[in-house]
Amino acid sequence: MPLAVAPVIRSSSPTRAFGRFALGRLLAKSELTMLWLATDTRTGAESMLSMPRHQPTGASSTGNWLLGARRAARLDHPNIAHVAECGVHEHWPFVAVDRRIGVTLDQWLGEHPPPSADEAAGWIAAILRGLAFAHDAGIAHRDVQLHHIVINERGQASVTGLGVAVPAAENTAVPPRDRDARAETLEPSVLRAQRAAAERDVLACGIVLHRLLGGTPVLGSSDVARVIERMAPRGRELVRLPWTTPQPIAEPLRAIANRSTSGQVRLRYRSARTFLGAVTGWLEAAAQDDGGPIALLLDRLRTVGHLPALPALAMRVQRITAIESKRTDEIARHLLPDMALSFELLKTFSSARVQGTQIAGNGSVLTLRRVVALIGVDGVRQAANGLRVWPGPLDPESAAALSATIDRVRLAGHVAQSLRPAGYDGEAVFLIAALQNLGRLLLRYHFADDAEQIHQLTQPFVGARSDGVGGAVDQPGLDDAAAAYAVLGVDVDAFGSAAARHWGLGDDVMHMIRRLPFDVPVRKPDNDEELLRIVASAANETVDALGLAPAKVSTALNEVVLRYARTLRLTTRVLHDAIRDAKTALTSDGAASSARRADADEDGADAEGEGPRGHFAGLEAAAKTQRS
């Protein structure tokens, strides 16, 4: 450190000369960087000078540092503060920004009440946008701190200090004549170091979010870099939001924040854009009903439909409906395996035109046979002709994942049929169980990449111990709701509710298609609608249990039995018989299974029929069996 600078670093007064600048007070510092308030002696304008804490060694290192800082200074983005100058004085490099761009975030927090959750999330989203832009250009910040986040007079956030903390050893002397040419010359080790630095930036943003929401420095340290060193994989400290915070925090935002600093490194956000997607999804959904991802889903429902039809649907429908005198219940039984058609029939039934044909006081229709009776075989043909052919725009891998999800839903429907009390309509309870998975199905089709990311977050993982001791540790994944919040900022079930409202389903149906919360005891139902909801929830929890690791299935099924024993008179024997009968019913789902298998090689989907493949069409509100 030069003698001209060293005394200033130790004391914020008196003012000392630094080239044409007069250094005032030290605004903030971390282990890697420091920020000074300075005055340009020629113009009298105030600036903020960001400098590395450790002086580069040698002219080559200084030159490389300056090269990287100038590359960062050329970035033009609304959420990256404009750099007025990059320079070196007495071998000490600096980056100068105009003081008028705003105040640092730590200064803002010292002068204002704690920010609201919306405000905090908005700032983090802005910083992530800027960082994502920089990362795309191959530039990492490496020391995201509160003093490198600037809040302007309009309350908007931007990031400064890009390139300041880059260690000289990690710079490269390749001239930045062309970014693509430069990228081609980078060694794999350099590229890995850049990715690691970008991931460190993302983790730092998570720590800043915790600081804003929690109201106190994370782990008692104001230096984000020190907090990172104490977290996995280097340290053993856990960073999670406390339950007591200055202001209430919505569960989706809490899940996003906790994922960003998860004790399991594999669960954290790996890029600024994925973190940004979750935060903006929550912000948009919170700002207005059906906002964010839900608004995008509704738009896609209008333009591309809900799900693709199974292969050869048109021929199958033509064959089934060719005989006008065929019983409606027989037609419905053959249509039920195709979920897309069931959705389309449900939409048709829910339209104002069909609603006007219902007899007053009959309530909601909850079976396909009633829908077929209302719209006729011509209506069924029209609905089938308006559907996309399987697998729509999905690639083979995504189509296989959607196929597996449909199979799980269908299995849940058959389990619900087996568990229903005597006297209740089997088709109605099948459809309710399937509709409780509507959000998951729409997610798999319209947000395939996000759905896969959510799935991966829910998977357990056996990894090495973080303390370096031999052996492995079983790391659990996130639950479904937390994983969806962490990726999209909204609950997956919100997708299903939004689509059901969009289709015009009644309030009684909307209530039945919401699964019972796990943290609420199952009580005796007050009416038929509540009983059907309970049966469907029990069926879906059973299928979820079957999807666990083999060693955990038995325990999970026992929990289902205990949870529903009194309400449904459920026993272990009854549940296992229901599972067996459901699997048998799936193997006999004939026409749809055959068509699916015939197309499996082409679209990569699983063989149809043998798995929970949900089919929803109509719903019949309470509906005890109508014996015909």
Secondary structure, 3 states (H helix, E strand, C coil): CCCCCHHHHHCCCCCEEECCEEEEEEEEECCCEEEEEEEECCCCCEEEEEEECCCCCHHHHHHHHHHHHHHHHCCCCCCECCCCEEEEECCEEEEEEEHHHCEEHHHHHHHCCCCCHHHHHHHHHHHHHHHHHHHHCCCCCCCCCHHHEEECCCCCEEECCCCCCCCHHHCCCCCCCCHHHHHHHCCHHHHHHHHHHHHHHHHHHHHHHHHHHHCCCHHHCCCHHHHHHHECCCCCECCCCCCCCCCCCCHHHHHHHHHHCCCCHHHCCCCHHHHHHHHHHHHHHHHCCCCCHHHHHHHHHHHHCCCCECCCHHHHHHHHHCCCCCCHHHHHHHHCCCHHHHHHHHHHHHCHHHHCCCCCCCCCCECHHHHHHHHHHHHHHHHHHCCCECCCCCCHHHHHHHHHHHHHHHHHHHHHHHHCCCCECHHHHHHHHHHCCHHHHHHHHHCHHHHHHHHHHHCCEEEECCCCCCCEEEECCCCHHHHHHHHHCCCHHHHHHHHHHHHCCCHHHHHHCCCCCCCCCCCCCCCHHHHHHHHHHHHHHHHHHHCCCHHHHHHHHHHHHHHHHHHHCCCHHHHHHHHHHHHHHHHCCHHHHHHHHHHHHHHCCCCCCCCCCCCCCCECCCCECCCC
